[in-house]
Amino acid sequence: MDAIDLKILGLLQQDATLSIATIGERVGLSQTPCWKRIQRLEADGVIDRRVAVLDPVKLGLGLTVFVSIETADHSREWLERFAETVSAMPEVLEFYRMAGDVDYMLRVVVADMRAYDTFYKHLIATLPLKNVTSRFAMEKVKSTTALPLPAPPTNGRFAPTLSVVAGE
């Protein structure tokens, strides 16, 4: 990846609907080389997918809950079953195995407290859990899907510092 690839990624993170012509113009390439770079970034898995980011409140999903889970069972079989079960729950947007005082962390989005209670009852009925702690978000202060991109490479190598490349 070079500086032009990073600029392309920054632009796509901000607006994946930009035309190839617009992206090319902003990074100093004609359409064909620009399109080839985007295809390569997709083939290499750098671009995972292009999606529309929806407003949960406008969809009636106004409650975000961070759920910490502790388990007494740390076997591979339990984890596989738990991961499969939780991953199938549409309310769970993010699911992490953690280090520290909790074993798993979920980000759950639901309509309201009643919907969360239904989700919670389903969650605790799936497998034995030692402890489940729910934390309710009062306000979303920041939310982005844009990753911090590495600084453009110098002498063909990535510099270790991060910089914001989007919008150039």
ZAVEX-691011 format. One line per field, with one value per atom (N, C-alpha, C): residue number from 1; residue in three letters; x, y, z. Coordinates in Angstrom, 1 decimal. Atoms other than C-alpha are relative to their C-alpha. Layout:
pos <- [NUM, ...]
code <- [Ala, ...]
X <- [X, ...]
Y <- [Y, ...]
Z <- [Z, ...]
***
This chain:
pos <- [1, 1, 1, 2, 2, 2, 3, 3, 3, 4, 4, 4, 5, 5, 5, 6, 6, 6, 7, 7, 7, 8, 8, 8, 9, 9, 9, 10, 10, 10, 11, 11, 11, 12, 12, 12, 13, 13, 13, 14, 14, 14, 15, 15, 15, 16, 16, 16, 17, 17, 17, 18, 18, 18, 19, 19, 19, 20, 20, 20, 21, 21, 21, 22, 22, 22, 23, 23, 23, 24, 24, 24, 25, 25, 25, 26, 26, 26, 27, 27, 27, 28, 28, 28, 29, 29, 29, 30, 30, 30, 31, 31, 31, 32, 32, 32, 33, 33, 33, 34, 34, 34, 35, 35, 35, 36, 36, 36, 37, 37, 37, 38, 38, 38, 39, 39, 39, 40, 40, 40, 41, 41, 41, 42, 42, 42, 43, 43, 43, 44, 44, 44, 45, 45, 45, 46, 46, 46, 47, 47, 47, 48, 48, 48, 49, 49, 49, 50, 50, 50, 51, 51, 51, 52, 52, 52, 53, 53, 53, 54, 54, 54, 55, 55, 55, 56, 56, 56, 57, 57, 57, 58, 58, 58, 59, 59, 59, 60, 60, 60, 61, 61, 61, 62, 62, 62, 63, 63, 63, 64, 64, 64, 65, 65, 65, 66, 66, 66, 67, 67, 67, 68, 68, 68, 69, 69, 69, 70, 70, 70, 71, 71, 71, 72, 72, 72, 73, 73, 73, 74, 74, 74, 75, 75, 75, 76, 76, 76, 77, 77, 77, 78, 78, 78, 79, 79, 79, 80, 80, 80, 81, 81, 81, 82, 82, 82, 83, 83, 83, 84, 84, 84, 85, 85, 85, 86, 86, 86, 87, 87, 87, 88, 88, 88, 89, 89, 89, 90, 90, 90, 91, 91, 91, 92, 92, 92, 93, 93, 93, 94, 94, 94, 95, 95, 95, 96, 96, 96, 97, 97, 97, 98, 98, 98, 99, 99, 99, 100, 100, 100, 101, 101, 101, 102, 102, 102, 103, 103, 103, 104, 104, 104, 105, 105, 105, 106, 106, 106, 107, 107, 107, 108, 108, 108, 109, 109, 109, 110, 110, 110, 111, 111, 111, 112, 112, 112, 113, 113, 113, 114, 114, 114, 115, 115, 115, 116, 116, 116, 117, 117, 117, 118, 118, 118, 119, 119, 119, 120, 120, 120, 121, 121, 121, 122, 122, 122, 123, 123, 123, 124, 124, 124, 125, 125, 125, 126, 126, 126, 127, 127, 127, 128, 128, 128, 129, 129, 129, 130, 130, 130, 131, 131, 131, 132, 132, 132, 133, 133, 133, 134, 134, 134, 135, 135, 135, 136, 136, 136, 137, 137, 137, 138, 138, 138, 139, 139, 139, 140, 140, 140, 141, 141, 141, 142, 142, 142, 143, 143, 143, 144, 144, 144, 145, 145, 145, 146, 146, 146, 147, 147, 147, 148, 148, 148, 149, 149, 149, 150, 150, 150, 151, 151, 151, 152, 152, 152, 153, 153, 153, 154, 154, 154, 155, 155, 155, 156, 156, 156, 157, 157, 157, 158, 158, 158, 159, 159, 159, 160, 160, 160, 161, 161, 161, 162, 162, 162, 163, 163, 163, 164, 164, 164, 165, 165, 165, 166, 166, 166, 167, 167, 167, 168, 168, 168]
code <- [Met, Met, Met, Asp, Asp, Asp, Ala, Ala, Ala, Ile, Ile, Ile, Asp, Asp, Asp, Leu, Leu, Leu, Lys, Lys, Lys, Ile, Ile, Ile, Leu, Leu, Leu, Gly, Gly, Gly, Leu, Leu, Leu, Leu, Leu, Leu, Gln, Gln, Gln, Gln, Gln, Gln, Asp, Asp, Asp, Ala, Ala, Ala, Thr, Thr, Thr, Leu, Leu, Leu, Ser, Ser, Ser, Ile, Ile, Ile, Ala, Ala, Ala, Thr, Thr, Thr, Ile, Ile, Ile, Gly, Gly, Gly, Glu, Glu, Glu, Arg, Arg, Arg, Val, Val, Val, Gly, Gly, Gly, Leu, Leu, Leu, Ser, Ser, Ser, Gln, Gln, Gln, Thr, Thr, Thr, Pro, Pro, Pro, Cys, Cys, Cys, Trp, Trp, Trp, Lys, Lys, Lys, Arg, Arg, Arg, Ile, Ile, Ile, Gln, Gln, Gln, Arg, Arg, Arg, Leu, Leu, Leu, Glu, Glu, Glu, Ala, Ala, Ala, Asp, Asp, Asp, Gly, Gly, Gly, Val, Val, Val, Ile, Ile, Ile, Asp, Asp, Asp, Arg, Arg, Arg, Arg, Arg, Arg, Val, Val, Val, Ala, Ala, Ala, Val, Val, Val, Leu, Leu, Leu, Asp, Asp, Asp, Pro, Pro, Pro, Val, Val, Val, Lys, Lys, Lys, Leu, Leu, Leu, Gly, Gly, Gly, Leu, Leu, Leu, Gly, Gly, Gly, Leu, Leu, Leu, Thr, Thr, Thr, Val, Val, Val, Phe, Phe, Phe, Val, Val, Val, Ser, Ser, Ser, Ile, Ile, Ile, Glu, Glu, Glu, Thr, Thr, Thr, Ala, Ala, Ala, Asp, Asp, Asp, His, His, His, Ser, Ser, Ser, Arg, Arg, Arg, Glu, Glu, Glu, Trp, Trp, Trp, Leu, Leu, Leu, Glu, Glu, Glu, Arg, Arg, Arg, Phe, Phe, Phe, Ala, Ala, Ala, Glu, Glu, Glu, Thr, Thr, Thr, Val, Val, Val, Ser, Ser, Ser, Ala, Ala, Ala, Met, Met, Met, Pro, Pro, Pro, Glu, Glu, Glu, Val, Val, Val, Leu, Leu, Leu, Glu, Glu, Glu, Phe, Phe, Phe, Tyr, Tyr, Tyr, Arg, Arg, Arg, Met, Met, Met, Ala, Ala, Ala, Gly, Gly, Gly, Asp, Asp, Asp, Val, Val, Val, Asp, Asp, Asp, Tyr, Tyr, Tyr, Met, Met, Met, Leu, Leu, Leu, Arg, Arg, Arg, Val, Val, Val, Val, Val, Val, Val, Val, Val, Ala, Ala, Ala, Asp, Asp, Asp, Met, Met, Met, Arg, Arg, Arg, Ala, Ala, Ala, Tyr, Tyr, Tyr, Asp, Asp, Asp, Thr, Thr, Thr, Phe, Phe, Phe, Tyr, Tyr, Tyr, Lys, Lys, Lys, His, His, His, Leu, Leu, Leu, Ile, Ile, Ile, Ala, Ala, Ala, Thr, Thr, Thr, Leu, Leu, Leu, Pro, Pro, Pro, Leu, Leu, Leu, Lys, Lys, Lys, Asn, Asn, Asn, Val, Val, Val, Thr, Thr, Thr, Ser, Ser, Ser, Arg, Arg, Arg, Phe, Phe, Phe, Ala, Ala, Ala, Met, Met, Met, Glu, Glu, Glu, Lys, Lys, Lys, Val, Val, Val, Lys, Lys, Lys, Ser, Ser, Ser, Thr, Thr, Thr, Thr, Thr, Thr, Ala, Ala, Ala, Leu, Leu, Leu, Pro, Pro, Pro, Leu, Leu, Leu, Pro, Pro, Pro, Ala, Ala, Ala, Pro, Pro, Pro, Pro, Pro, Pro, Thr, Thr, Thr, Asn, Asn, Asn, Gly, Gly, Gly, Arg, Arg, Arg, Phe, Phe, Phe, Ala, Ala, Ala, Pro, Pro, Pro, Thr, Thr, Thr, Leu, Leu, Leu, Ser, Ser, Ser, Val, Val, Val, Val, Val, Val, Ala, Ala, Ala, Gly, Gly, Gly, Glu, Glu, Glu]
X <- [0.8, 0.0, 0.9, -0.7, 1.2, -0.9, 0.7, 0.1, -1.3, 1.3, -2.5, -1.0, 0.9, -4.0, -0.6, 0.5, -4.3, -1.0, 0.9, -6.0, -1.3, 1.3, -8.5, -0.7, 0.6, -9.2, -0.7, 0.6, -9.8, -1.3, 1.2, -12.2, -1.2, 1.0, -14.1, -0.6, 0.5, -14.4, -1.0, 0.9, -16.1, -1.3, 1.2, -18.4, 0.3, -0.2, -18.4, -0.8, 0.8, -20.8, 0.7, -0.7, -18.2, 0.2, -0.3, -17.8, 1.5, -1.4, -14.5, 0.7, -0.6, -14.0, 0.3, -0.2, -14.4, 1.2, -1.1, -12.1, 1.4, -1.2, -9.5, 0.4, -0.3, -9.7, 0.6, -0.5, -9.1, 1.3, -1.3, -6.1, 1.0, -0.9, -4.6, 0.2, -0.1, -5.4, -1.2, 1.1, -7.5, -0.9, 1.0, -10.5, 0.5, -0.4, -8.9, 1.0, -0.9, -5.9, -0.6, 0.7, -8.1, -0.9, 0.9, -10.6, 0.8, -0.9, -7.7, 0.5, -0.5, -6.4, -1.1, 1.1, -9.8, -0.3, 0.2, -10.3, 1.1, -1.1, -6.9, -0.2, 0.2, -7.7, -1.1, 1.1, -10.9, 0.5, -0.5, -9.2, 1.0, -1.0, -6.5, -0.7, 0.8, -9.3, 0.2, -0.1, -8.3, -1.3, 1.4, -11.8, -0.8, 0.7, -13.9, -1.4, 1.3, -17.3, -0.4, 0.5, -19.2, -1.5, 1.4, -22.4, -0.6, 0.7, -24.9, -0.1, 0.1, -24.7, -1.3, 1.4, -28.2, -0.1, 0.2, -29.5, -0.9, 0.9, -30.8, -1.2, 1.1, -33.0, -1.1, 1.0, -34.8, -0.7, 0.6, -35.4, -0.7, 0.7, -36.9, 0.9, -0.9, -33.8, 0.8, -0.6, -33.0, 0.8, -0.7, -31.4, 1.2, -1.2, -27.8, 0.5, -0.4, -26.6, 1.3, -1.3, -23.1, -0.1, 0.2, -23.3, 1.3, -1.2, -20.4, -0.5, 0.4, -20.5, 1.2, -1.0, -18.5, -0.6, 0.4, -18.6, 0.9, -0.9, -17.3, 0.6, -0.4, -16.8, 0.8, -0.9, -13.8, 0.4, -0.4, -13.8, -0.3, 0.2, -13.5, -1.4, 1.4, -16.9, -1.0, 0.9, -18.6, 0.1, -0.2, -17.1, -0.6, 0.6, -18.0, -1.5, 1.5, -21.6, -0.5, 0.4, -21.8, 0.2, -0.3, -20.2, -1.1, 1.0, -22.6, -1.4, 1.3, -25.7, -0.1, 0.0, -24.8, 0.1, -0.2, -23.6, -1.3, 1.3, -27.1, -1.0, 0.9, -28.8, 0.1, -0.1, -29.6, 0.2, -0.2, -29.6, 1.5, -1.4, -25.9, 0.8, -0.7, -23.9, 1.5, -1.4, -20.5, 0.1, -0.2, -19.2, 1.5, -1.5, -15.7, 0.3, -0.6, -13.8, 1.0, -0.8, -12.0, 1.1, -1.0, -9.0, -0.4, 0.3, -9.4, -1.1, 1.0, -12.3, -1.3, 1.2, -15.0, 0.5, -0.4, -14.9, -0.5, 0.5, -17.1, -0.7, 0.7, -18.5, -0.8, 0.9, -21.5, -0.5, 0.7, -22.9, -1.3, 1.3, -26.6, -0.8, 0.9, -29.1, -1.4, 1.4, -32.8, -0.9, 1.0, -36.0, -0.1, 0.3, -36.5, 0.3, -0.3, -36.2, -0.7, 0.7, -38.9, 0.7, -0.7, -37.1, 1.3, -1.2, -33.9, -0.3, 0.4, -35.6, -0.2, 0.2, -36.7, 1.3, -1.3, -33.2, 0.8, -0.7, -31.7, -0.5, 0.5, -34.0, 0.4, -0.5, -33.1, 1.4, -1.5, -29.4, 0.3, -0.3, -29.4, -0.5, 0.5, -31.4, 0.8, -0.8, -28.9, 1.0, -1.1, -26.0, 0.2, -0.3, -24.9, 1.0, -0.9, -23.4, 0.2, -0.3, -21.7, -0.6, 0.5, -22.6, -0.2, 0.3, -24.2, -0.3, 0.2, -23.9, -0.4, 0.5, -25.8, 0.3, -0.3, -24.7, -0.7, 0.8, -27.1, 0.6, -0.6, -25.8, -1.1, 0.9, -27.4, 0.1, -0.3, -25.8, 1.1, -1.1, -23.8, 0.9, -0.8, -20.9, 0.8, -0.7, -18.9, -0.3, 0.1, -19.5, 0.5, -0.6, -17.5, 0.3, -0.4, -16.8, 1.4, -1.3, -13.6, 1.1, -1.2, -10.4, 1.1, -1.2, -7.3, 1.0, -0.9, -5.1, 1.5, -1.4, -1.3, 0.4, -0.5, 0.7, 0.6, -0.5, 1.8, 1.4, -1.4, 5.0, 1.0, -1.1, 8.3, 1.1, -1.0, 10.9, -0.6, 0.7, 8.4, -0.4, 0.3, 7.8, -1.1, 1.0, 4.9, 0.7, -0.5, 5.7, -0.9, 0.7, 4.6, -1.1, 1.0, 2.5, -1.3, 1.3, -1.2, -0.3, 0.4, -2.7, -1.4, 1.3, -6.1, 0.2, -0.3, -6.1, -1.3, 1.3, -9.8, -0.2, 0.4, -11.2, 1.1, -1.0, -8.0, -0.3]
Y <- [-1.2, 0.0, 1.2, -1.3, 3.5, 1.1, -1.2, 7.0, 0.2, -0.1, 6.9, -1.0, 1.0, 3.7, 0.5, -0.5, 5.3, 1.1, -1.1, 8.4, -0.6, 0.7, 6.1, -0.6, 0.6, 4.3, 1.0, -1.1, 7.5, 0.6, -0.5, 8.7, -1.0, 1.1, 5.4, -0.1, 0.0, 5.4, 1.1, -1.1, 8.7, -0.1, 0.1, 8.0, -1.0, 1.1, 4.7, 0.1, -0.2, 6.0, 0.9, -0.8, 8.3, -0.7, 0.7, 7.6, -0.2, 0.3, 6.2, 1.3, -1.2, 9.4, 1.1, -1.0, 11.6, -0.4, 0.5, 9.4, 0.2, -0.2, 9.4, 1.4, -1.4, 13.1, 0.5, -0.4, 13.6, -0.6, 0.6, 11.3, 0.1, -0.2, 12.3, -1.2, 1.1, 9.2, 0.1, 0.2, 8.5, -1.1, 1.0, 6.2, -1.4, 1.4, 2.9, -0.3, 0.3, 3.0, 0.0, -0.1, 4.1, -1.2, 1.2, 1.3, -1.2, 1.1, -1.2, -0.1, 0.0, -0.1, -0.4, 0.4, -0.4, -1.5, 1.4, -3.8, -0.8, 0.6, -4.8, 0.0, -0.1, -3.5, -0.9, 0.9, -5.5, -1.4, 1.4, -8.7, -0.3, 0.3, -8.3, 0.0, 0.0, -8.0, 1.3, -1.3, -4.4, 0.6, -0.5, -3.3, -1.3, 1.1, -5.8, -0.1, -0.1, -4.6, 1.4, -1.4, -1.5, -0.1, 0.0, -0.8, 1.3, -1.2, 1.8, 0.0, -0.2, 3.1, 0.6, -0.4, 3.4, 0.7, -0.7, 5.7, -0.9, 0.9, 3.3, 0.7, -0.7, 6.0, 0.2, -0.2, 6.7, -1.3, 1.3, 2.9, -0.5, 0.4, 2.8, -0.8, 0.8, 1.2, 1.0, -1.1, 3.9, -0.4, 0.4, 1.8, -0.9, 0.8, 0.7, -0.5, 0.6, -1.7, -0.7, 0.7, -2.9, -1.1, 1.2, -6.4, -0.7, 0.7, -7.8, -1.4, 1.4, -11.6, -0.7, 0.8, -13.8, -1.5, 1.4, -17.6, -0.8, 0.9, -20.4, -1.1, 1.0, -22.6, 0.6, -0.6, -21.8, -1.0, 1.1, -24.9, 0.5, -0.3, -24.8, -0.2, 0.4, -26.5, 1.0, -1.0, -24.0, 1.3, -1.2, -21.1, -0.1, 0.1, -22.4, 0.0, 0.0, -23.0, 1.4, -1.4, -19.6, 1.0, -0.9, -17.8, -0.2, 0.3, -19.5, 0.5, -0.5, -18.7, 1.5, -1.4, -15.1, 0.7, -0.6, -14.4, -0.1, 0.2, -15.5, 1.0, -1.0, -12.8, 1.3, -1.2, -9.8, 1.2, -1.2, -7.4, 0.3, -0.1, -8.1, 0.6, -0.6, -5.7, -0.3, 0.3, -6.4, -1.1, 1.1, -9.4, -0.3, 0.1, -9.6, -1.0, 0.7, -12.1, 0.9, -1.1, -10.0, -0.6, 0.3, -10.1, 0.9, -0.8, -8.8, -0.6, 0.5, -9.0, -0.5, 0.6, -10.0, -0.9, 0.9, -12.8, 0.4, -0.4, -11.4, 1.4, -1.3, -8.0, 0.1, -0.1, -7.4, 1.5, -1.3, -4.2, -0.4, 0.4, -4.7, 1.3, -1.1, -2.4, -0.5, 0.4, -2.7, 1.3, -1.2, -0.5, 0.6, -0.5, -0.1, -1.0, 0.8, -1.6, -1.4, 1.3, -4.2, -0.9, 0.9, -5.4, -0.5, 0.5, -5.6, -1.1, 1.0, -7.6, -1.3, 1.2, -10.1, -0.6, 0.4, -10.2, -0.7, 0.5, -10.7, -1.4, 1.3, -13.6, -1.1, 1.0, -15.3, -0.3, 0.2, -14.7, -1.0, 0.8, -16.2, -1.4, 1.4, -19.2, -0.8, 0.8, -20.2, -1.0, 0.8, -21.5, 0.5, -0.5, -21.3, 1.1, -1.2, -17.9, 0.3, -0.3, -16.9, 1.4, -1.3, -13.2, 0.8, -0.9, -10.8, 1.4, -1.4, -7.0, 0.8, -0.9, -4.5, 1.4, -1.5, -0.9, 0.7, -0.7, 1.4, 1.3, -1.3, 4.2, 1.1, -1.1, 7.5, 1.0, -0.9, 9.5, -0.6, 0.4, 8.6, 1.3, -1.2, 11.1, -0.1, 0.1, 9.7, -1.4, 1.2, 7.0, 0.1, -0.1, 6.3, -1.5, 1.2, 3.4, 0.1, -0.3, 5.1, -0.4, 0.4, 3.4, 1.1, -0.9, 5.6, -0.7, 0.6, 5.0, 0.4, -0.2, 4.7, 1.3, -1.1, 7.7, -0.5, 0.5, 7.5, -0.5, 0.5, 5.4, 0.9, -0.7, 7.0, -1.0, 0.9, 5.3, -1.4, 1.2, 2.6, -0.8, 0.7, 1.7, 0.8, -0.7, 2.5, 0.7, -0.7, 5.1, -0.5, 0.6, 3.9, 0.9, -0.9, 7.0, 0.0, 0.0, 7.4, 1.5, -1.3, 10.3, -0.1, 0.0, 11.3, 0.3, -0.2, 10.9, 0.4, -0.2, 11.2, 1.5, -1.3, 14.2, 0.8, -0.7, 15.2, 0.0]
Z <- [0.0, 0.0, 0.0, 0.0, -0.8, 0.4, -0.4, -0.1, -0.8, 0.8, -3.0, 0.5, -0.6, -1.6, 1.3, -1.3, 1.8, -0.2, 0.3, 0.3, -0.5, 0.5, -1.6, 1.2, -1.1, 1.6, 0.9, -0.8, 3.5, -0.6, 0.7, 0.9, 0.1, -0.1, 0.8, 1.4, -1.4, 4.6, 0.3, -0.3, 4.5, -0.9, 0.9, 1.5, -1.1, 0.9, -0.3, -1.3, 1.2, -2.9, -1.0, 0.9, -4.5, -1.3, 1.3, -8.2, -0.1, 0.2, -9.4, -0.6, 0.6, -11.4, 1.1, -1.1, -8.3, 0.9, -0.9, -6.2, -0.8, 0.8, -9.1, 0.0, 0.1, -9.4, 1.3, -1.4, -5.6, 0.3, -0.4, -5.5, -1.2, 1.1, -8.9, -0.9, 1.0, -11.0, -1.0, 0.9, -14.0, 0.5, -0.5, -13.7, 0.1, 0.1, -14.8, 1.1, -1.1, -12.5, 1.4, -1.3, -9.6, 0.2, -0.2, -10.2, 0.2, -0.2, -10.4, 1.4, -1.4, -7.1, 1.0, -0.8, -5.5, -0.1, 0.1, -6.9, 0.7, -0.7, -5.6, 1.6, -1.4, -2.1, 0.5, -0.3, -2.2, 0.0, 0.1, -3.4, 1.1, -1.1, -0.7, 1.4, -1.3, 2.0, 0.8, -0.8, 3.0, 0.0, 0.0, 1.9, 0.2, -0.4, 3.7, -0.7, 0.7, 2.3, 0.0, 0.1, 1.4, 0.5, -0.6, 3.4, 0.2, -0.3, 4.2, 1.6, -1.4, 7.8, 0.4, -0.3, 9.2, 1.4, -1.2, 12.0, 0.9, -0.8, 14.8, 0.6, -0.6, 16.4, -1.0, 1.0, 13.1, -0.4, 0.2, 12.9, 1.2, -1.2, 16.4, 0.9, -0.8, 17.9, 0.9, -0.7, 20.5, 1.3, -1.2, 23.3, -0.4, 0.2, 23.2, 1.4, -1.3, 25.9, -0.2, 0.0, 26.6, 1.1, -0.9, 28.1, 0.3, -0.5, 30.1, 0.5, -0.4, 30.5, 0.6, -0.6, 32.8, 0.0, 0.0, 32.5, 0.8, -0.7, 34.6, -0.9, 0.9, 31.6, -1.1, 1.0, 29.4, -1.1, 1.0, 27.2, -1.4, 1.4, 23.5, -0.5, 0.4, 23.1, 0.4, -0.5, 25.3, -0.8, 0.7, 23.5, -1.4, 1.4, 20.0, 0.1, -0.1, 21.1, 0.4, -0.4, 22.8, -1.1, 1.2, 19.8, -1.1, 1.1, 17.4, 0.4, -0.5, 19.6, 0.0, -0.1, 20.2, -1.3, 1.3, 16.7, -0.8, 0.7, 15.5, 0.5, -0.5, 17.6, -0.7, 0.8, 15.4, 0.8, -0.8, 18.3, 0.4, -0.4, 18.9, -1.2, 1.1, 16.7, 0.1, -0.2, 18.2, 1.1, -1.0, 20.2, 0.1, -0.2, 21.7, 1.2, -1.1, 23.8, 0.6, -0.7, 26.4, 0.9, -1.1, 28.7, 1.1, -1.2, 32.2, 0.8, -1.0, 34.6, -0.6, 0.6, 32.1, -1.2, 1.1, 29.5, -1.4, 1.3, 26.8, 0.1, 0.0, 25.8, -1.3, 1.1, 23.6, -0.1, 0.3, 22.0, -0.6, 0.3, 21.8, -0.3, 0.3, 20.1, -0.1, -0.1, 20.8, 0.0, 0.0, 20.7, 1.4, -1.3, 24.4, 1.1, -1.1, 27.9, -0.1, 0.2, 27.2, -1.0, 1.0, 24.1, 0.5, -0.6, 26.1, 0.9, -1.0, 28.8, -0.8, 0.8, 26.1, -0.5, 0.5, 24.6, 1.2, -1.1, 28.1, 0.5, -0.4, 29.0, -1.0, 1.0, 25.7, 0.2, -0.2, 26.3, 1.2, -1.2, 29.8, -0.1, 0.1, 28.7, -1.0, 1.0, 26.0, 0.6, -0.6, 28.1, 1.4, -1.3, 31.7, 0.0, -0.1, 32.5, 1.5, -1.4, 35.8, 0.4, -0.3, 35.6, -1.3, 1.2, 33.1, 0.6, -0.5, 33.7, -1.3, 1.1, 31.5, 0.3, -0.1, 31.0, -1.1, 1.0, 29.2, -0.4, 0.5, 27.0, 0.2, -0.2, 27.9, -1.2, 1.1, 25.0, -0.9, 0.9, 21.9, -0.2, 0.2, 22.0, -1.3, 1.3, 19.1, -0.5, 0.7, 16.6, -1.4, 1.3, 13.5, -0.5, 0.6, 11.2, -0.6, 0.6, 9.9, 0.9, -0.7, 11.0, -0.1, 0.2, 11.7, -0.9, 1.0, 8.7, 0.3, -0.2, 8.9, -0.8, 0.8, 7.8, -1.3, 1.2, 4.2, 0.1, -0.2, 3.8, -0.5, 0.4, 3.6, -0.5, 0.6, 1.4, -0.2, 0.3, 0.6, 1.3, -1.2, 4.3, 0.7, -0.8, 6.6, 1.2, -1.2, 9.3, 1.1, -1.1, 12.8, 0.5, -0.5, 13.5, -0.8, 0.7, 12.6, -0.4, 0.4, 10.8, -0.7, 0.7, 9.4, -1.4, 1.4, 5.7, -0.7, 0.6, 5.0, -0.4, 0.4, 3.1, -0.7, 0.7, 1.3, -1.5]
***
